[in-house]
């Protein structure tokens, strides 16, 4: 008679309440240790508590359940805390922007520019910067949205050749161009074409367009690919020419997705700072002419107020950051709502 | 009942005009070409304006204020080092974290929550870089200060951690902010790959009695290896070119060393351009554009390699 020895560990698993109570104890211990060591530091205490938990749960599980389950519990703890850790910058950033930004944010901030604001003056606002940002981003959109949409149409409806493959690849690579290099390109272009003295919002708009076009192409391409081929074939069968099929059937079907993609692309470039810093600069007055003279933009305004230092300037920087984040979030929200409301039936999710 | 068609009527109809088709096809392929031309123009104009920096003599260059007496490569070398160092540090921090977050979203979180959690991470990508810089300078620097002080006190015998000097305007803080900024793109790419793991591999592993972690090790990670590499390279491309966070946090210096906690040691190409460009004149502008050209070439190569890996993976993995 032979006895079979199994390698399977048959010890019982830990009861569900055990890990939770270890977690509670570890967090309490961590916060307690930091509290006794110095001032009460919730963030540091929690971090210490999580580390304590990982050590404790691995040890307990190793003894009671065996090595394999101990590794599994440690891995789970690491994975969950990785996600918890990424919440820290997100929450603290939003909290800082809202709480610090609200100190100065208001009608006065939104409707005045920086003319005649010196030193620790409490006056001054971002009106000129908001105008500049909207004008420059608007001009960049005027350049890159048509090019982006037509490129996507080329890739999806006319593509297939070697050029189309190159374009797809280069669009991907173009999304990775550093924003400051786009700024240098726009500067070099206008330096060569228009001469060294030319300063205008147009230079910044060209830089932003270089950054925005590949994003538009990518998202519109994805949307056009979602349009079912049956729709195109039905149109061809009725004798509709190809270009009318694209305009009336393909684009019409994908319009919600295209709008969403375009708005997310705008939100992406509206916060670009570096290219505008080196091409458009900053001014104190409001400039409505994109084709002549320096302009202020919101991201550069935030940076300059930060770099200037001092209480009043710092508050203006935070209020500018709040304005910028509100604009970006508004664009993102509208984009999501459009895609939810106007998505053709059957493609909604 | 047969439909009667007057054949004479049919013959009278002219074939539909082909003009619309031609114009539209022309517009579409013109836009495609515009992309190629733009990319070529970026390279061309950068080379054009950078050329004087490469052809200038040593004396001309050393007379230029921003070079502080160095030749071109003596000026660019420390900048390249700082750029690579900050990006490498950011990657070392961000990649393990991204793998954890992606695993959490794809395999650990309840399925109903997963998509919402993905959106939350994507939110980080929507925040403008200047706000990350502001946050890093006004919040993160205060938080990491005690940690750095402790590191410097206890592990100060290592060159990495010696002589921490508050405020934390050092390359470590800048890299931390860079890491947060590149997290979303790395996480999103890795998450997509994790979600494509063949369900049968996972179930086979679990059926043999593997724990969840063993299943991840056996089925998910091997499948996703090339995806993780290309995601890291995409993140690297972002980190190399990121300007504002470094500009607003790092106290610049032009040294080549690994003193991660000391201020005034390093500087990156992008932040240096943003810092010097408004005041630069003459040959100085050409030198800065030349450094920008080098940044362009480096990020171009990194991104191209990343995309090539992704494309190869899509062809061979059968996970389309």
HADDOCK unambig.tbl for C-alpha pairs under 7 A between the chains (distance, minus, plus):
assign (segid A and resid 69 and name CA) (segid B and resid 211 and name CA) 6.95 0.50 0.50
assign (segid A and resid 72 and name CA) (segid B and resid 211 and name CA) 6.37 0.50 0.50
assign (segid A and resid 72 and name CA) (segid B and resid 212 and name CA) 6.56 0.50 0.50
assign (segid A and resid 72 and name CA) (segid B and resid 213 and name CA) 5.03 0.50 0.50
assign (segid A and resid 75 and name CA) (segid B and resid 213 and name CA) 6.42 0.50 0.50
assign (segid A and resid 79 and name CA) (segid B and resid 100 and name CA) 4.57 0.50 0.50
assign (segid A and resid 79 and name CA) (segid B and resid 101 and name CA) 6.42 0.50 0.50
assign (segid A and resid 79 and name CA) (segid B and resid 103 and name CA) 6.81 0.50 0.50
assign (segid A and resid 79 and name CA) (segid B and resid 104 and name CA) 5.79 0.50 0.50
assign (segid A and resid 80 and name CA) (segid B and resid 104 and name CA) 6.25 0.50 0.50
assign (segid A and resid 82 and name CA) (segid B and resid 97 and name CA) 5.59 0.50 0.50
assign (segid A and resid 82 and name CA) (segid B and resid 100 and name CA) 5.48 0.50 0.50
assign (segid A and resid 82 and name CA) (segid B and resid 101 and name CA) 5.65 0.50 0.50
assign (segid A and resid 83 and name CA) (segid B and resid 100 and name CA) 6.96 0.50 0.50
assign (segid A and resid 83 and name CA) (segid B and resid 101 and name CA) 4.90 0.50 0.50
assign (segid A and resid 83 and name CA) (segid B and resid 104 and name CA) 6.89 0.50 0.50
assign (segid A and resid 90 and name CA) (segid B and resid 124 and name CA) 6.59 0.50 0.50
assign (segid A and resid 93 and name CA) (segid B and resid 135 and name CA) 6.06 0.50 0.50
assign (segid A and resid 147 and name CA) (segid B and resid 31 and name CA) 5.24 0.50 0.50
assign (segid A and resid 150 and name CA) (segid B and resid 27 and name CA) 6.85 0.50 0.50
assign (segid A and resid 150 and name CA) (segid B and resid 28 and name CA) 4.77 0.50 0.50
assign (segid A and resid 150 and name CA) (segid B and resid 31 and name CA) 5.63 0.50 0.50
assign (segid A and resid 151 and name CA) (segid B and resid 28 and name CA) 5.78 0.50 0.50
assign (segid A and resid 151 and name CA) (segid B and resid 29 and name CA) 6.98 0.50 0.50
assign (segid A and resid 151 and name CA) (segid B and resid 31 and name CA) 4.89 0.50 0.50
assign (segid A and resid 151 and name CA) (segid B and resid 32 and name CA) 4.70 0.50 0.50
assign (segid A and resid 153 and name CA) (segid B and resid 28 and name CA) 6.24 0.50 0.50
assign (segid A and resid 154 and name CA) (segid B and resid 28 and name CA) 4.77 0.50 0.50
assign (segid A and resid 154 and name CA) (segid B and resid 29 and name CA) 5.64 0.50 0.50
assign (segid A and resid 154 and name CA) (segid B and resid 32 and name CA) 6.47 0.50 0.50
assign (segid A and resid 167 and name CA) (segid B and resid 32 and name CA) 6.50 0.50 0.50
assign (segid A and resid 167 and name CA) (segid B and resid 36 and name CA) 6.68 0.50 0.50
assign (segid A and resid 173 and name CA) (segid B and resid 300 and name CA) 6.59 0.50 0.50
assign (segid A and resid 173 and name CA) (segid B and resid 303 and name CA) 5.77 0.50 0.50
assign (segid A and resid 173 and name CA) (segid B and resid 304 and name CA) 6.05 0.50 0.50
assign (segid A and resid 176 and name CA) (segid B and resid 237 and name CA) 6.43 0.50 0.50
assign (segid A and resid 176 and name CA) (segid B and resid 238 and name CA) 6.70 0.50 0.50
assign (segid A and resid 176 and name CA) (segid B and resid 303 and name CA) 6.39 0.50 0.50
assign (segid A and resid 177 and name CA) (segid B and resid 296 and name CA) 6.79 0.50 0.50
assign (segid A and resid 177 and name CA) (segid B and resid 299 and name CA) 6.92 0.50 0.50
assign (segid A and resid 178 and name CA) (segid B and resid 241 and name CA) 4.55 0.50 0.50
assign (segid A and resid 178 and name CA) (segid B and resid 242 and name CA) 6.73 0.50 0.50
assign (segid A and resid 180 and name CA) (segid B and resid 270 and name CA) 6.46 0.50 0.50
assign (segid A and resid 181 and name CA) (segid B and resid 292 and name CA) 5.86 0.50 0.50
assign (segid A and resid 181 and name CA) (segid B and resid 296 and name CA) 6.46 0.50 0.50
assign (segid A and resid 184 and name CA) (segid B and resid 289 and name CA) 6.59 0.50 0.50
assign (segid A and resid 185 and name CA) (segid B and resid 42 and name CA) 5.52 0.50 0.50
assign (segid A and resid 185 and name CA) (segid B and resid 45 and name CA) 6.39 0.50 0.50
assign (segid A and resid 185 and name CA) (segid B and resid 46 and name CA) 5.99 0.50 0.50
assign (segid A and resid 188 and name CA) (segid B and resid 45 and name CA) 5.85 0.50 0.50
assign (segid A and resid 188 and name CA) (segid B and resid 46 and name CA) 6.54 0.50 0.50
assign (segid A and resid 188 and name CA) (segid B and resid 49 and name CA) 6.27 0.50 0.50
assign (segid A and resid 189 and name CA) (segid B and resid 45 and name CA) 6.12 0.50 0.50
assign (segid A and resid 241 and name CA) (segid B and resid 21 and name CA) 6.91 0.50 0.50
assign (segid A and resid 242 and name CA) (segid B and resid 21 and name CA) 6.29 0.50 0.50
assign (segid A and resid 243 and name CA) (segid B and resid 20 and name CA) 6.50 0.50 0.50
assign (segid A and resid 243 and name CA) (segid B and resid 21 and name CA) 5.21 0.50 0.50
assign (segid A and resid 243 and name CA) (segid B and resid 24 and name CA) 6.01 0.50 0.50
assign (segid A and resid 268 and name CA) (segid B and resid 126 and name CA) 6.42 0.50 0.50
assign (segid A and resid 271 and name CA) (segid B and resid 128 and name CA) 4.66 0.50 0.50
assign (segid A and resid 272 and name CA) (segid B and resid 128 and name CA) 6.56 0.50 0.50
assign (segid A and resid 273 and name CA) (segid B and resid 130 and name CA) 6.46 0.50 0.50
assign (segid A and resid 274 and name CA) (segid B and resid 243 and name CA) 6.37 0.50 0.50
assign (segid A and resid 274 and name CA) (segid B and resid 244 and name CA) 6.51 0.50 0.50
assign (segid A and resid 274 and name CA) (segid B and resid 274 and name CA) 6.49 0.50 0.50
assign (segid A and resid 277 and name CA) (segid B and resid 274 and name CA) 7.00 0.50 0.50
assign (segid A and resid 278 and name CA) (segid B and resid 274 and name CA) 6.31 0.50 0.50
assign (segid A and resid 278 and name CA) (segid B and resid 277 and name CA) 6.30 0.50 0.50
assign (segid A and resid 278 and name CA) (segid B and resid 278 and name CA) 6.20 0.50 0.50
assign (segid A and resid 299 and name CA) (segid B and resid 130 and name CA) 6.37 0.50 0.50
assign (segid A and resid 303 and name CA) (segid B and resid 130 and name CA) 6.63 0.50 0.50
assign (segid A and resid 321 and name CA) (segid B and resid 131 and name CA) 6.10 0.50 0.50
assign (segid A and resid 325 and name CA) (segid B and resid 127 and name CA) 6.91 0.50 0.50
